[in-house]
Amino acid sequence: MGAQPQPSARARPSGAPAQPRLLDRVREAIRVRHSSLRTEDCYVEWIKRFIFFHNKRHPQEMGAAEIDQFLTHLAVEGHVSSSTQNQAFAALLFLYQKVLEVEPGRIRGVVRAKRPTRLPVVLAPSEVRRVLAHLAGNYHLIVSLLYGSGLRLNECLGLRVQDVGLERRELLVRHGKGGKDRRTMLPSSLVPALRGQLESARARHQRELARGRGQVLLPDAMDRKAPGATTAWAWQWVFPSSRISRGPRSEFVGRHHAHEGPAIRAIHEASVKAGLAKRATSHSFRHSFATHLLEAGYDIPDGAGVAGARGREQDDLHARAQPGRRGRAQPAGPARRGGGSAGRKPTRCRGR
């Protein structure tokens, strides 16, 4: 049973306030739930495609049958993957249940795209070195952190100065996937380069402060709670953008962190120059980080996830090696200090 049509804006009583546009209501509902900007853009795009697919009919005039047609079209004619089809379905379900506050009806008969079992691309240590050899400057450091700390690309670019612990050899990831914070290791070999990047960023920040600038976008309502934090060094980006820009969700104008597009292109070009016979992306270094730790005999807790385990990526691949007192990974088995550890076998991830 489809959703019941609602009175249109044209039929509202005279003098009644105009209703916000549908997509504005969608964005507002997403922001109230503190979802990420990527989720917002993704949902809005799918809703627009759904509306245009049905010749710009309003979603209140449609229901389960129209959703069935759209999702089936994506699978049969669009040849999209199952994850893409599920993403579109989640966006439409959010639209009807959370924005329009109606039930679209029971959705049945959708031709589902088959979800294939795929293994992630894992690079050999020699392949990682070859790719790094064709990177320079910040891109070399960024990819080194992806591989050495198991970061996602957006997590690396979103690091703030206060998230870097050079003495403890650790990094803090704020609001990572699923809105979770976590701590991960920082290889000692990357400390000099990271310290140099921080010094360069601080020099730029000092110059901008002298010009009356230096503001950065703060999370949540931090700019109102602590107005001076917008120019504080601790809140600055480790990898700041080269230009001033406007915020994606506000009227804030300042310096944001570096965009991921140039980094993605740099990784692709380096992979081609390195002569890799596989498609390496920024996420390949994260998978390689986890796999190489296992192969080196480090202890990975059950459930932490490993690249390639059962052909799917787990939620958290950080801290797969238990951080020691100095934030370094501890070897598994008898080499670990502490009572009762002698003769202990390395913990193995399920599916390996």
C-alpha positions in Angstrom: 0.0 0.0 0.0 1.5 3.3 -1.0 1.8 6.4 1.0 -1.3 8.6 1.0 -0.9 11.8 -0.9 -0.8 14.9 1.2 -2.1 18.4 0.4 0.4 20.3 -1.8 1.9 23.6 -0.9 -0.4 25.3 -3.4 -3.5 24.2 -1.4 -2.3 25.6 1.9 -4.6 28.2 3.6 -3.8 31.8 2.8 -1.4 33.3 5.3 0.1 30.0 6.3 3.9 29.9 6.4 5.6 28.3 3.4 6.9 24.8 4.0 10.7 24.2 3.5 11.7 22.6 0.3 11.8 18.8 0.4 15.6 18.5 0.0 16.1 21.1 2.7 14.0 19.1 5.0 16.1 16.0 4.2 19.3 17.9 5.0 17.8 19.2 8.3 16.7 15.7 9.4 20.2 14.3 8.7 22.0 17.1 10.5 19.7 16.8 13.5 20.9 13.2 13.8 24.5 14.3 13.5 25.2 12.1 10.4 28.3 12.8 8.3 28.4 15.2 5.4 29.0 12.2 3.1 25.8 10.6 4.3 23.9 13.8 3.7 25.2 14.3 0.1 24.7 10.6 -0.7 21.1 10.5 0.5 20.2 13.8 -1.2 21.6 12.6 -4.5 19.6 9.3 -4.3 16.4 11.1 -3.5 16.9 13.4 -6.4 17.5 10.5 -8.7 14.4 8.8 -7.5 12.3 11.9 -8.1 13.7 12.4 -11.6 13.2 8.8 -12.5 9.5 9.2 -11.9 9.2 12.4 -13.9 9.5 14.8 -10.9 6.6 13.4 -9.1 6.5 14.3 -5.4 7.4 11.4 -3.1 4.2 11.9 -1.1 2.3 10.9 -4.3 4.3 7.7 -4.5 4.9 4.6 -2.4 6.2 1.1 -2.4 5.4 0.4 -6.0 7.5 3.3 -7.2 10.3 2.4 -4.9 10.2 -1.2 -6.3 10.5 0.1 -9.9 13.4 2.4 -9.1 15.4 -0.2 -7.2 14.8 -2.8 -9.9 15.8 -0.4 -12.5 19.1 0.2 -10.7 19.8 -3.6 -10.6 18.6 -4.6 -14.1 19.4 -1.6 -16.3 21.9 0.3 -14.1 23.9 -2.9 -13.2 24.8 -1.4 -9.9 26.3 -3.5 -7.1 24.2 -4.8 -4.2 25.8 -2.3 -1.8 24.8 0.6 -4.1 21.3 -0.7 -4.3 21.1 -1.0 -0.6 22.4 2.5 -0.2 19.6 3.8 -2.4 17.1 1.9 -0.5 18.3 3.3 2.8 18.1 6.8 1.5 14.5 6.3 0.3 13.5 4.6 3.6 15.0 7.6 5.5 13.0 10.0 3.3 9.6 8.3 4.0 10.1 7.4 7.6 12.1 10.3 9.0 11.2 13.2 6.8 7.7 12.6 5.4 6.9 10.5 8.5 4.8 8.0 6.5 5.2 4.3 5.8 5.8 3.7 2.1 4.2 0.3 2.4 5.6 -3.2 2.1 8.3 -3.3 -0.5 8.3 -6.6 -2.3 9.3 -8.0 -5.7 12.5 -5.9 -6.0 15.1 -7.5 -8.2 18.2 -7.5 -5.9 21.7 -7.1 -7.2 23.8 -10.1 -6.1 26.3 -9.3 -3.5 29.6 -10.8 -4.6 32.3 -12.0 -2.2 35.4 -9.9 -2.9 38.8 -9.9 -1.3 40.5 -6.5 -0.7 43.7 -5.6 -2.5 46.7 -6.2 -0.2 50.1 -5.0 -1.3 53.3 -6.8 -0.6 55.9 -4.8 1.5 58.0 -4.4 -1.6 55.0 -3.0 -3.6 54.3 -0.5 -0.8 58.0 0.7 -1.0 57.7 1.1 -4.8 54.6 3.2 -4.5 56.2 5.4 -1.8 59.3 5.9 -3.9 57.1 7.7 -6.5 55.5 10.0 -3.9 57.0 13.2 -2.5 56.2 15.9 0.1 52.9 15.6 2.0 51.6 12.8 -0.2 54.6 10.6 0.9 53.8 11.3 4.5 50.1 10.8 4.1 50.4 7.4 2.4 53.1 6.4 5.0 50.5 7.2 7.7 47.8 5.1 5.9 50.2 2.2 5.9 52.0 2.7 9.2 48.9 3.6 11.3 46.0 1.9 9.5 44.2 5.2 8.9 41.5 5.8 6.4 42.3 8.7 4.0 39.7 11.1 5.4 40.8 10.2 8.9 44.4 11.1 8.0 43.5 14.4 6.4 41.2 15.3 9.3 43.9 15.0 12.0 44.3 18.1 14.2 47.4 19.1 16.0 46.0 17.9 19.4 45.4 14.4 18.0 49.1 13.8 17.4 51.1 12.3 20.3 54.7 12.3 19.2 56.1 11.4 22.6 53.6 8.5 23.1 53.9 7.5 19.5 50.1 7.4 18.9 47.4 9.1 17.0 43.8 9.9 18.0 41.1 9.5 15.4 38.1 11.7 16.2 34.7 10.9 14.9 35.9 8.1 12.6 33.6 5.6 10.8 30.4 5.2 12.7 31.1 8.4 14.7 33.6 6.5 16.9 36.9 7.8 18.4 39.9 5.5 18.6 43.6 5.4 19.2 46.2 3.9 16.9 50.0 3.6 16.7 52.4 6.0 15.2 55.6 4.4 13.8 58.8 5.9 15.1 60.2 6.2 11.6 57.5 8.8 10.8 58.0 11.0 13.8 60.7 13.3 12.2 58.6 13.8 9.0 55.4 14.4 11.0 57.3 16.8 13.3 58.5 18.7 10.2 55.0 18.9 8.9 53.7 20.3 12.2 56.5 23.0 12.2 55.6 24.0 8.6 51.9 24.2 9.5 52.6 26.2 12.6 54.7 28.7 10.6 51.8 29.2 8.2 49.4 29.6 11.1 51.6 32.3 12.7 51.6 34.2 9.4 47.9 34.0 9.1 47.4 35.2 12.7 49.5 38.2 11.9 47.0 39.0 9.0 44.0 38.6 11.2 43.1 35.1 10.0 43.9 31.6 11.2 40.3 30.4 12.0 39.4 26.8 11.5 36.0 25.1 11.6 35.3 23.5 15.0 33.1 20.5 15.7 29.6 20.8 17.1 29.1 24.1 19.1 32.7 24.4 20.2 33.0 27.8 18.5 30.4 29.2 20.9 31.7 27.3 24.0 35.2 28.5 23.4 35.4 31.4 21.0 39.2 31.6 21.1 39.5 28.0 20.0 39.0 28.9 16.4 42.5 30.3 16.2 44.2 28.1 18.8 47.1 26.0 17.6 45.8 22.8 19.1 42.7 22.9 16.8 44.6 23.5 13.6 44.8 20.9 10.9 48.0 18.8 10.5 47.4 18.9 6.7 45.8 22.3 6.0 44.3 23.2 2.7 46.2 25.5 0.4 43.3 28.0 0.1 40.6 29.7 2.1 37.1 28.3 1.5 33.5 28.4 2.8 32.2 25.6 5.0 30.0 22.9 3.5 27.3 23.3 6.1 27.7 26.8 7.4 28.7 30.3 6.4 32.1 29.8 8.0 35.0 31.0 5.9 38.4 29.8 6.8 41.0 27.2 6.1 39.9 23.6 6.0 42.0 20.4 5.8 43.4 19.3 2.5 40.9 17.7 0.1 41.2 14.0 -0.6 40.9 14.4 -4.4 44.5 15.4 -5.1 45.7 12.6 -2.7 43.7 10.0 -4.5 45.1 11.1 -7.8 48.7 11.1 -6.5 48.2 7.5 -5.2 46.9 6.4 -8.5 49.7 8.0 -10.5 52.3 6.6 -8.1 50.8 3.1 -8.5 51.0 3.4 -12.3 54.6 4.5 -12.2 55.5 1.7 -9.8 54.2 -0.8 -12.3 51.7 -2.5 -10.0 49.6 -5.2 -11.7 46.7 -4.6 -9.3 44.4 -1.7 -8.6 45.7 0.0 -5.5 43.7 2.7 -3.7 44.2 4.6 -0.5 42.3 1.8 1.4 44.7 -0.8 0.1 47.4 0.5 2.5 45.0 0.1 5.4 44.3 -3.5 4.5 48.1 -4.1 4.0 48.7 -2.6 7.4 46.5 -5.2 9.1 47.7 -8.1 7.0 51.4 -7.4 7.5 51.0 -7.2 11.2 49.4 -10.7 11.3 52.1 -12.0 9.1 54.8 -10.5 11.4 53.3 -12.4 14.3 51.7 -9.5 16.2 48.7 -10.2 18.5 45.4 -9.2 17.0 42.4 -9.5 19.3 39.5 -11.6 18.1 36.8 -9.5 16.4 39.2 -6.6 15.7 39.0 -7.6 12.0 41.7 -8.2 9.4 42.0 -7.4 5.8 40.5 -10.2 3.8 38.8 -12.0 6.7 35.8 -13.8 5.2 36.2 -11.4 2.2 34.8 -8.3 3.9 36.2 -5.3 5.7 35.6 -5.1 9.4 34.7 -1.9 11.3 38.0 -1.4 13.0 41.4 -2.3 11.7 43.2 0.2 14.0 45.1 -1.2 17.1 45.1 -4.7 15.8 48.4 -5.0 17.5 47.9 -4.4 21.2 49.5 -1.0 22.0 52.3 -1.3 24.6 53.3 1.3 27.1 54.9 3.4 24.4 52.1 2.9 21.9 54.0 0.2 20.0 52.7 -3.1 19.0 53.6 -6.1 21.2 54.7 -9.4 19.7 52.4 -12.3 20.5 53.3 -15.3 22.6 56.3 -15.8 25.0 57.9 -12.5 23.9 55.2 -10.6 25.7 55.9 -9.4 29.2 53.6 -10.1 32.1 52.6 -13.0 34.3 51.0 -16.0 32.8 51.9 -15.1 29.2 54.6 -17.8 28.7 53.7 -20.2 26.0 50.7 -18.3 24.9 49.8 -18.8 21.3 49.2 -15.7 19.0 45.5 -14.8 18.9 44.3 -15.4 15.4 41.5 -13.6 13.7 38.5 -15.6 12.7 38.4 -16.5 9.1 42.1 -16.6 8.6 
